[in-house]
């Protein structure tokens, strides 16, 4: 199969990771650490465990699996835009100059820039989204 180490043979045969969600013939599936395949139901946290015939069909036709895109480590590490209506910025979100990255929108102009966190918190209707500034690394020497 491959050089990758999977927890069970079913993981290896299907080429899926534990907890990965994938589609197969119009249904959404997942697999646990023991290799038990389940159909993901519409209600959160509800799963329907499937029988051996479905497992055999999948093993014999893994090319029918539609994989969902996986995020790279870089994508996971990217900062996330925050909706100002959901949370106002604080001093802890700002960089050394007390600024954050913002989207400014006054109805006529829409632009990205930096603004003081306190100003954004005072006029949130003008700043629909903002981004915290990452902390600077400690520099030695």
C-alpha positions as CSV (number, residue, x, y, z in Angstrom):
1,X,0.0,0.0,0.0
2,X,2.0,3.0,1.3
3,X,4.8,3.9,3.7
4,X,2.4,5.7,5.9
5,X,1.5,4.1,9.3
6,X,-2.2,3.7,9.9
7,X,-3.8,2.4,13.2
8,X,-5.7,-0.4,11.5
9,X,-5.7,-2.3,8.2
10,X,-9.1,-0.8,7.3
11,X,-7.5,2.7,7.7
12,X,-4.7,1.6,5.4
13,X,-7.0,-0.1,2.8
14,X,-9.2,3.0,2.5
15,X,-6.4,5.5,2.9
16,X,-8.2,7.5,5.6
17,X,-7.1,8.9,9.0
18,X,-8.9,8.4,12.3
19,X,-11.7,11.0,12.6
20,X,-11.5,11.9,8.9
21,X,-14.8,12.8,7.4
22,X,-15.3,11.6,3.8
23,X,-18.1,11.0,1.3
24,X,-18.9,7.7,-0.3
25,X,-21.8,7.2,-2.7
26,X,-23.7,10.2,-1.5
27,X,-23.3,9.7,2.2
28,X,-20.9,11.2,4.8
29,X,-18.7,8.8,6.7
30,X,-16.1,8.8,9.4
31,X,-13.8,6.1,11.0
32,X,-12.7,5.8,14.6
33,X,-9.3,4.7,16.0
34,X,-10.5,1.1,16.1
35,X,-11.4,1.1,12.4
36,X,-15.2,1.2,12.9
37,X,-16.9,3.0,10.0
38,X,-19.9,5.1,10.7
39,X,-22.4,7.2,8.7
40,X,-22.5,10.7,10.0
41,X,-26.1,11.8,10.6
42,X,-27.4,15.3,10.3
43,X,-27.7,15.7,14.1
44,X,-24.3,16.6,15.7
45,X,-22.7,13.8,17.6
46,X,-25.0,11.1,16.1
47,X,-23.5,8.3,14.1
48,X,-24.9,5.1,12.5
49,X,-22.4,2.2,12.6
50,X,-22.5,0.1,9.4
51,X,-22.3,-3.6,8.8
52,X,-19.6,-5.7,7.1
53,X,-21.1,-5.6,3.6
54,X,-20.6,-1.8,3.4
55,X,-17.1,-2.2,4.6
56,X,-16.3,-4.9,2.0
57,X,-17.7,-2.7,-0.8
58,X,-15.5,0.2,0.3
59,X,-12.4,-1.9,0.6
60,X,-13.0,-3.2,-3.0
61,X,-13.7,0.3,-4.4
62,X,-11.7,2.9,-2.5
63,X,-11.5,5.0,-5.6
64,X,-15.2,6.0,-4.9
65,X,-14.2,7.8,-1.8
66,X,-14.5,11.6,-2.1
67,X,-12.0,13.2,0.2
68,X,-12.6,16.5,1.7
69,X,-9.8,19.0,1.5
70,X,-7.4,18.8,4.4
71,X,-5.9,22.0,5.8
72,X,-2.1,22.3,5.7
73,X,-0.2,23.2,8.9
74,X,0.3,26.7,7.4
75,X,-3.4,27.1,6.8
76,X,-4.2,26.1,10.3
77,X,-1.6,28.5,11.7
78,X,-3.0,31.5,9.7
79,X,-4.7,34.1,11.8
80,X,-8.5,34.2,11.6
81,X,-10.6,37.4,10.9
82,X,-12.9,38.2,13.7
83,X,-16.3,39.7,13.2
84,X,-16.5,42.9,15.2
85,X,-20.2,42.3,16.0
86,X,-19.1,39.0,17.7
87,X,-16.2,40.4,19.7
88,X,-14.7,43.8,20.1
89,X,-10.9,44.0,20.1
90,X,-8.9,44.6,23.3
91,X,-5.4,45.8,24.1
92,X,-4.3,42.2,24.3
93,X,-5.2,41.8,20.6
94,X,-3.0,44.7,19.5
95,X,0.7,44.9,18.6
96,X,3.3,47.0,20.3
97,X,1.8,50.2,18.8
98,X,-1.7,49.3,20.0
99,X,-2.9,48.7,16.4
100,X,-4.8,45.8,14.8
101,X,-5.4,44.9,11.2
102,X,-8.9,46.1,10.1
103,X,-11.3,46.2,7.3
104,X,-12.8,49.7,7.1
105,X,-16.2,50.1,5.5
106,X,-18.1,53.4,5.5
107,X,-20.6,52.4,2.8
108,X,-18.6,54.1,0.1
109,X,-15.0,53.0,0.8
110,X,-13.9,49.5,1.8
111,X,-10.2,49.0,2.5
112,X,-7.8,47.0,4.6
113,X,-5.4,48.8,6.9
114,X,-4.4,49.2,10.6
115,X,-6.2,51.2,13.3
116,X,-6.0,51.6,17.0
117,X,-7.9,48.8,18.8
118,X,-9.7,51.3,21.0
119,X,-11.0,53.3,18.0
120,X,-12.3,50.2,16.4
121,X,-14.1,49.2,19.6
122,X,-15.7,52.7,19.8
123,X,-16.9,52.7,16.1
124,X,-17.5,49.0,15.4
125,X,-20.1,49.8,12.6
126,X,-17.2,51.1,10.5
127,X,-15.0,48.1,11.0
128,X,-16.9,44.8,10.2
129,X,-13.8,42.6,10.6
130,X,-10.4,42.8,12.4
131,X,-7.4,40.7,12.9
132,X,-5.2,40.4,16.0
133,X,-1.6,41.2,15.5
134,X,0.7,38.3,16.3
135,X,3.1,38.8,19.2
136,X,6.7,39.5,18.2
137,X,9.2,36.8,19.0
138,X,11.8,37.4,21.7
139,X,15.1,38.5,20.2
140,X,18.3,37.3,21.8
141,X,21.5,39.3,21.8
